[in-house]
């Protein structure tokens, strides 16, 4: 018995040294997950052949996946019939067009279920369609009702085929990309022992261990094995950190997140033309700057820090000015500092995030979410079709308008979810577009 006790003590000590005791390790743990989580070695589940109605998808697809396609294998775990934001879910089950069903997941990337949320509304006497397919990246997941983009055949500004768009187009399902202590990335070398995404992640140790790339994103040279042609990534994963409890309502306080650098460069792996002068317009200079060289001017930084809500430019606490509805990059890759800035606060006025400065950078994610939103082009706020985000009731109190087109066909509850739980009072009555966070004085 004494020997058994000693053995148990040694085992516990070993687990603690490995960082397992007292900490629930995520399925991916910063790198690859267990093989059987995604693949079925013998086209079976629990000893029986895979058939329609089984736990995983509708049978084994290509590469022995437990789904009919790559995104389906991901959504087996990341899709759920939640009623409130929950854990690692990025897709709400049961969402259909035109009704009151509402996507609820509030991760920084957004909820893919907004792609299914087509609505109609009347503005200026005309009936307009708010097309769900325009709300973000149209991943293909047959088992979960996600289909190929109905208009675009390739990525805007690039050549990546829409017919091959999957979760694995951006995320490396085998998590090979790892960040070392010196900030460099590789697909081989020191073992990945922790996630590199969270403010709670243990940092890599020089000569000993590495951590996974942010959100297991693909890096230099990445291209899914299923995709033929020349589409290998030319840029490394971005420097970013998010709070470990990242899927939550922001009604009372924002979720801690810090973007450091390289996000736009990473997006350009597929959207190269979006970063070139003259894209779409054909005329030089007519594009919104984004990237590591797109630093804020002193006027823009001043606007950002002063803006509270539409018509109010009197913020006395610049350190509380950061908004996850219009985030900027800090212009640095110091992960220790980024972790300090990615702590979820207790209120909007008690934030630990940095104020805007001339070191800050505009990035693609300043205006867009990576997965999907309630609005066109995955914009974080209502941008197209109406200049207002909110309306006013008979007492001039701020409300979400579901009558006059300002809500693009959504109910008040759907609009509040679209803004991650923020009540209309956060923006004020008749609030203009959130572009004003940077451009209110322009």
C-alpha positions, -999 to 999 in steps of 0.1 A, spaced: 0 0 0 28 24 9 45 17 -25 12 24 -42 9 58 -24 44 67 -34 36 57 -70 5 79 -71 25 109 -57 51 105 -84 24 102 -111 7 134 -99 40 152 -98 47 141 -134 13 153 -145 18 187 -129 52 190 -145 36 183 -179 10 210 -173 -19 185 -172 -30 185 -136 -54 213 -128 -58 224 -164 -82 209 -189 -63 205 -222 -81 215 -254 -87 188 -280 -61 204 -303 -38 215 -275 -22 239 -299 -13 213 -325 -27 180 -338 -56 163 -320 -60 125 -316 -65 109 -350 -98 92 -341 -114 124 -332 -117 133 -370 -110 100 -388 -126 66 -389 -100 40 -395 -124 14 -408 -155 34 -418 -171 25 -385 -183 40 -353 -185 21 -320 -180 -11 -339 -208 -6 -364 -207 7 -400 -213 44 -404 -248 51 -416 -271 81 -417 -281 92 -383 -248 82 -366 -231 106 -342 -206 118 -368 -220 132 -400 -236 109 -425 -207 85 -432 -171 85 -439 -159 109 -465 -126 115 -482 -95 109 -462 -116 86 -438 -131 117 -423 -161 113 -400 -181 135 -423 -188 140 -459 -162 168 -462 -135 186 -443 -156 213 -428 -181 187 -417 -154 170 -397 -147 202 -379 -183 211 -373 -190 177 -357 -175 194 -326 -177 231 -334 -214 232 -343 -240 231 -315 -277 238 -308 -267 265 -282 -290 292 -269 -262 313 -255 -225 315 -265 -207 283 -255 -171 272 -254 -153 265 -288 -185 265 -309 -184 287 -340 -217 276 -356 -253 276 -342 -274 247 -352 -310 251 -364 -307 285 -381 -329 291 -411 -337 321 -433 -365 346 -428 -375 336 -392 -367 345 -356 -339 318 -352 -308 336 -341 -271 327 -342 -257 329 -307 -220 322 -308 -199 353 -302 -163 342 -308 -139 369 -323 -143 352 -357 -180 352 -356 -208 326 -361 -210 309 -395 -247 304 -390 -252 340 -402 -245 326 -436 -279 310 -434 -297 341 -423 -312 357 -454 -338 383 -445 -359 409 -464 -367 445 -454 -382 476 -469 -362 508 -472 -371 539 -491 -402 521 -503 -383 492 -519 -381 456 -507 -345 446 -503 -329 412 -496 -302 408 -469 -285 378 -485 -270 355 -460 -245 342 -485 -228 376 -485 -223 375 -447 -189 358 -447 -167 329 -458 -190 303 -475 -174 272 -461 -188 239 -476 -201 214 -451 -228 193 -466 -237 176 -433 -245 209 -417 -262 228 -446 -233 250 -457 -229 253 -494 -206 268 -520 -209 306 -526 -238 313 -549 -221 343 -566 -183 343 -562 -162 316 -579 -129 327 -564 -117 347 -534 -122 385 -539 -88 398 -550 -74 363 -555 -78 330 -573 -86 306 -544 -115 285 -557 -148 290 -538 -157 254 -546 -129 242 -523 -134 266 -494 -133 247 -461 -122 253 -426 -90 236 -436 -85 263 -462 -73 286 -434 -67 263 -404 -42 234 -406 -61 205 -391 -29 187 -382 -15 218 -365 20 216 -378 28 253 -376 46 261 -344 61 292 -329 94 291 -312 108 313 -284 125 337 -309 91 343 -327 99 323 -358 76 296 -373 82 262 -388 63 229 -395 90 207 -379 114 210 -350 107 213 -313 75 197 -301 43 217 -296 33 214 -260 7 242 -256 -16 265 -275 -1 298 -286 -36 315 -288 -45 324 -253 -35 348 -225 -32 318 -203 -9 298 -227 25 289 -214 52 305 -236 76 284 -257 110 276 -242 142 281 -262 157 248 -273 130 228 -255 95 234 -268 72 253 -291 36 265 -291 10 263 -318 3 291 -342 -26 313 -334 -58 293 -340 -37 266 -357 -37 288 -388 -17 277 -418 16 295 -425 43 298 -451 38 271 -477 5 259 -464 -20 243 -489 -46 217 -481 -37 183 -495 -71 181 -512 -65 213 -533 -48 209 -566 -30 238 -582 -7 265 -568 -22 282 -538 5 278 -512 5 305 -485 32 332 -488 28 347 -453 32 334 -417 4 333 -391 -4 365 -374 7 376 -339 -24 377 -318 -37 366 -284 -72 361 -270 -87 355 -236 -92 318 -229 -129 325 -223 -134 340 -257 -170 330 -267 -191 352 -245 -216 381 -246 -200 416 -246 -231 432 -231 -213 444 -200 -177 441 -209 -156 433 -239 -137 400 -245 -100 405 -241 -81 403 -274 -49 418 -287 -39 418 -323 -2 425 -327 8 424 -364 7 404 -397 -31 398 -398 -37 416 -431 -5 400 -446 -19 366 -436 -53 374 -452 -35 383 -484 -26 346 -488 -59 343 -505 -70 380 -510 -37 393 -526 -54 418 -548 -73 435 -520 -40 448 -508 -29 462 -541 -35 498 -552 -64 502 -575 -82 469 -568 -118 471 -580 -117 508 -588 -89 505 -613 -76 539 -600 -45 544 -579 -51 551 -542 -88 542 -540 -86 515 -514 -87 514 -476 -51 509 -462 -45 478 -442 -14 460 -431 18 464 -411 25 497 -430 -10 511 -424 -4 530 -392 -29 554 -378 -24 591 -382 -24 612 -351 -59 625 -361 -73 590 -365 -58 578 -333 -73 609 -316 -107 602 -330 -106 566 -320 -96 574 -284 -122 602 -280 -152 585 -296 -177 571 -271 -209 569 -292 -225 588 -321 -222 626 -312 -201 621 -281 -164 627 -285 -155 633 -249 -139 601 -237 -117 609 -206 -101 575 -205 -81 566 -236 -71 533 -221 -108 523 -222 -113 533 -258 -104 500 -275 -134 485 -292 -137 449 -303 -161 462 -330 -132 481 -345 -100 465 -333 -66 477 -344 -32 459 -344 -7 472 -319 22 471 -343 43 447 -323 50 409 -318 58 408 -281 35 380 -269 42 387 -233 27 422 -238 -1 410 -260 -11 386 -232 -13 415 -208 -36 433 -232 -59 403 -238 -75 402 -204 -113 404 -202 -123 433 -181 -152 437 -157 -167 467 -175 -162 489 -206 -146 516 -185 -122 491 -167 -102 477 -196 -66 466 -198 -63 471 -235 -41 497 -251 -51 531 -264 -48 539 -301 -15 555 -312 5 563 -343 21 528 -338 -13 511 -342 -22 496 -375 -54 492 -395 -59 455 -403 -85 435 -423 -100 424 -389 -105 461 -380 -137 460 -401 -143 423 -409 -147 392 -388 -129 361 -401 -158 337 -402 -191 355 -407 -213 383 -392 -249 394 -396 -239 420 -422 -227 421 -458 -190 412 -464 -185 400 -429 -184 436 -417 -187 439 -379 -215 464 -380 -244 474 -403 -226 491 -431 -247 487 -463 -282 499 -470 -285 524 -442 -264 550 -425 -278 543 -390 -271 514 -366 -299 523 -342 -331 543 -340 -349 562 -312 -382 556 -294 -407 583 -285 -386 593 -255 -354 596 -277 -340 564 -261 -318 543 -283 -334 512 -297 -327 487 -324 -351 494 -353 -368 464 -370 -392 485 -390 -375 510 -412 -347 491 -427 -320 501 -402 -320 465 -389 -317 450 -424 -347 427 -417 -336 415 -383 -356 417 -351 -343 437 -322 -331 405 -305 -313 394 -336 -296 428 -339 -284 427 -303 -269 393 -309 -252 407 -341 -235 433 -319 -224 406 -294 -251 414 -268 -245 451 -267 -278 470 -260 -286 499 -284 -278 523 -256 -241 515 -260 -243 533 -294 -269 559 -286 -301 570 -305 -298 573 -343 -262 562 -341 -243 566 -374 -221 539 -389 -193 526 -366 -169 539 -393 -171 570 -371 -149 552 -345 -120 563 -366 -135 589 -389 -160 609 -367 -142 642 -374 -135 636 -411 
